[in-house]
């Protein structure tokens, strides 16, 4: 029997499994649903820039500077709280709905070194925090949890025939739908989720067999 959160207690819950394709276009694509990107930093970016400009113009040591510094800190704290609440709610829902989850082992630090709008978006997603929180909850409540190698070609692999005909790398990130040579049309993220789910199940089953 599975378990789900009810207040501070647990009751019997769902018995499914899901792959989780994390990204920028959607925050996460799961089996049967998508989690939209909340963009907490993006929503507060203009307000934060105004507060930072006010801080830079304020005289050092003045009351105005102290107030401006506090205003900047409050905006950052609000963004962090919203992001943390979002991750807590979404990971709880995933644990409630599934007996096992399979997620790509992303190189989040490597992704975060990108500059410009893409780098800001990656930072705003806090994917590393999401995965760590999800893994901890899966361990706490007896869920299966598998990290699929980042080198596994979940996007390129056709989930219908197994051919590597899908979009490759960052340079083809703009390709959201594609048609395999076998004739199957794919949504990029949904196809990746199916592949992660299948690979995760294989890894999980092999691990169980070794016990």
BELMO-V643742 format. One record per helix or strand of 3 or more residues. SS is the DSSP state (alpha for helix, beta for strand). FROM is the first residue (numbers start at 1). TO is the last residue. Records with the same first field share a line. If there is no record, write none. Layout:
BEGIN
SS = FROM-TO, FROM-TO
END
This chain:
BEGIN
beta = 2-6, 9-13, 16-22, 28-30, 33-35, 98-104, 144-148, 177-179, 185-187
alpha = 40-57, 63-97, 108-112, 116-125, 127-140, 170-172, 188-210
END
